């Protein structure tokens, strides 16, 4: 039942701040078994989600599909306010560029590109195109694996803020 509440809350996420808040406070805590009632770690429960009934097959993945900025046109009267726009992220408009941190396009030959800023094709991800709520998606994207160590590191970083 709680999973359905988290799923329903996801549709209320419509800003970057709300997305990260939902990710930290709703999604991530449910993907990994938390401490027991007595504060002890959930030893042996690495493959279970927090409800301790459902198994994970593999590790969770956060995947972002970015639309090309030239996939729509800004009306002339709005050009001073909005310099560019991006249409739906369908297969034709998917952005497959490499970026540096903070989605910067200032890359040089010496640039070290973090893996989460490299576009991965559907074939690289062993995926395939699929229909979403609004359009077709190519199955590729920018991927961050949500492995336990990363989650624990994120917990440590969040607690230091």
C-alpha positions in Angstrom: 0.0 0.0 0.0 2.8 2.4 0.9 4.4 1.8 -2.5 1.2 3.1 -4.2 1.4 6.3 -2.1 5.0 6.9 -3.1 4.0 6.3 -6.8 1.1 8.7 -6.5 3.3 11.4 -4.9 5.7 11.1 -7.9 3.1 12.8 -10.1 3.1 15.9 -7.8 6.8 16.4 -8.5 7.1 19.2 -11.0 10.2 21.2 -10.0 13.8 20.3 -9.4 13.6 20.9 -5.7 10.5 18.7 -5.4 12.3 16.0 -7.4 15.3 15.8 -5.1 13.1 16.0 -2.0 11.0 13.1 -3.3 14.1 11.1 -4.3 15.8 11.6 -0.9 12.8 11.2 1.3 10.4 8.8 -0.5 12.2 6.9 -3.3 15.7 6.0 -1.8 14.5 5.0 1.7 12.1 2.5 0.1 14.7 1.0 -2.3 16.9 -0.2 0.5 16.1 -2.1 3.7 16.5 0.4 6.6 17.6 -0.4 10.2 15.5 -2.6 12.4 13.3 -1.2 15.2 16.2 -1.6 17.6 18.6 0.4 15.5 20.6 -2.6 14.2 21.6 -2.8 10.5 19.5 -5.0 8.2 22.2 -7.7 7.7 21.4 -10.2 5.0 18.6 -8.1 3.5 20.5 -6.4 0.7 18.3 -7.9 -2.0 15.1 -6.7 -0.3 13.3 -3.3 -0.5 12.3 -1.7 2.8 9.1 -3.6 3.1 11.3 -6.7 3.6 8.9 -8.7 1.3 9.9 -7.8 -2.2 13.1 -8.7 -3.9 15.2 -6.4 -6.1 16.4 -8.0 -9.3 19.7 -6.2 -9.9 20.2 -2.7 -8.7 17.8 0.3 -9.1 18.8 2.8 -11.8 17.9 6.4 -12.2 17.7 7.3 -15.9 17.2 10.7 -17.4 16.1 11.4 -20.9 17.0 14.9 -22.2 15.3 16.5 -25.1 17.4 18.5 -27.7 17.0 22.3 -27.3 16.4 22.7 -31.0 13.3 20.4 -30.9 10.9 23.3 -30.8 10.9 27.0 -31.6 10.4 29.9 -29.2 7.8 32.4 -30.4 9.4 35.7 -31.6 7.7 37.8 -28.9 9.2 35.5 -26.2 12.8 35.3 -27.5 14.1 38.0 -25.1 12.7 36.1 -22.1 13.2 32.4 -23.1 16.2 31.9 -25.4 15.6 28.2 -26.1 13.1 25.4 -25.5 12.9 21.7 -25.7 9.9 19.7 -26.9 8.8 16.2 -25.9 11.7 13.8 -25.3 10.6 11.3 -28.0 13.1 9.1 -29.8 13.8 11.7 -32.6 14.4 14.6 -30.1 16.5 12.7 -27.6 19.7 14.5 -26.7 22.7 12.2 -26.8 25.5 14.7 -26.2 28.3 14.2 -23.6 28.4 16.8 -20.8 30.7 17.8 -18.0 29.5 18.3 -14.5 26.5 20.6 -14.0 25.4 19.7 -17.6 28.0 22.0 -19.0 28.9 21.7 -22.7 32.3 23.3 -22.3 34.3 20.1 -23.1 37.9 19.9 -24.1 40.0 16.9 -25.2 41.4 16.7 -21.6 37.9 16.8 -20.1 37.1 13.9 -17.8 33.5 13.1 -18.3 31.7 11.5 -15.3 29.8 8.4 -16.4 26.4 9.9 -15.4 27.0 12.7 -18.0 27.6 10.2 -20.9 24.6 9.3 -23.0 24.1 5.5 -23.1 22.2 4.0 -26.0 19.4 1.4 -25.6 21.7 -1.3 -26.9 24.4 -0.4 -24.4 21.8 -0.7 -21.6 20.3 -3.9 -23.1 17.1 -2.0 -23.5 14.6 -1.2 -26.2 12.3 1.6 -27.2 9.0 1.8 -25.1 5.8 3.8 -24.9 5.6 6.2 -21.9 2.6 8.3 -20.9 3.2 10.9 -23.6 5.5 9.5 -26.2 7.9 6.9 -27.4 11.3 6.7 -25.6 14.4 5.3 -27.2 15.5 3.2 -24.2 18.7 5.1 -23.7 19.6 8.0 -21.5 21.9 9.3 -18.8 22.2 6.7 -16.1 23.1 6.6 -12.4 23.1 3.2 -10.8 21.7 3.4 -7.3 23.9 0.8 -5.6 24.0 0.4 -1.9 27.4 2.0 -1.4 26.3 5.2 -3.3 23.1 5.3 -1.2 25.1 5.0 2.1 27.5 7.7 0.9 24.6 9.9 0.0 23.1 9.3 3.5 26.4 10.5 5.0 26.5 13.6 2.8 22.9 14.5 3.5 23.4 14.2 7.3 26.4 16.5 7.1 24.3 19.4 5.6 
